[in-house]
Amino acid sequence: MFIHPWDAALDPAEWQAWLAGTDRFGLLVVNNLDPAEAPLALPLHFTVAGDELLIHLARPNPVWPHLAAAERVRLAVVGDYAFVPGYWRAKAGVPAEEGVPTSYYSSVQFVCRPTVIDDPAGKAEILAAQLADLQPEGGHAPATPEAAPYGPMLPGIRGVRLAVLEAQAKFKYDDQKPVEHRERVIANLEQRGAGLDHGAAQQQRRRLDTLGEWRSGT
């Protein structure tokens, strides 16, 4: 992922806070064993557990031989995105129709070393962690290998622990533009209110309040 200096996360705490506020849903990308074929891309929920990401997949999933051979995989998360039309971004004194459109978004990508988990206790541990993360209100039976309903279902899945080797974060919200420009785009996003416009506006406002006028080396 290409990251301009003004799009970079201010520190790890910034992307960690953003990720904690998302649904932890991303795309796991695994190289294909056949270099002539496209990589495999799997949409899935994941759970952050220290320096690991926890996932599980159905046993019939065709990814397993490719995952077993992979030394590195990538998990990408994208959110708070919006298309910004060119006429919102025209410079002062330039006709609106000559403005250049762009995309706003937040993204975190993890480069990971995968370990497949097949033992029932290990799979139940992953399920329990994911339930606690994604369904914190409860309303589910204990995830144990000995008891129903989850115990008898465990043979149908395999768990994966993804050891995080590198985290890349990008917040693309025109931080290099003048304050007045960013204020105008925030207002336009809030007024349009389509899709994830409000989330994009909130991220742009947060970055603007933190960074102010961009200066090289900020």
Secondary structure, 3 states (H helix, E strand, C coil): CCCCHHHECCCHHHHHHHHHCCCCEEEEEECCCCCCCCCEEEEEECEEECCEEEEEEECCCCCHHHHHHCCCEEEEEEEEEEEECHHHCCCCCCCHHHCCCEEEEEEEEEEEEEEEECCHHHHHHHHHHHHHHHCCCCCCCCCCCCCCCHHHHHHHEEEEEEEEEEEEEEEECCCCCCHHHHHHHHHHHHHHCCCCHHHHHHHHHHHHHHHCCCCCCC
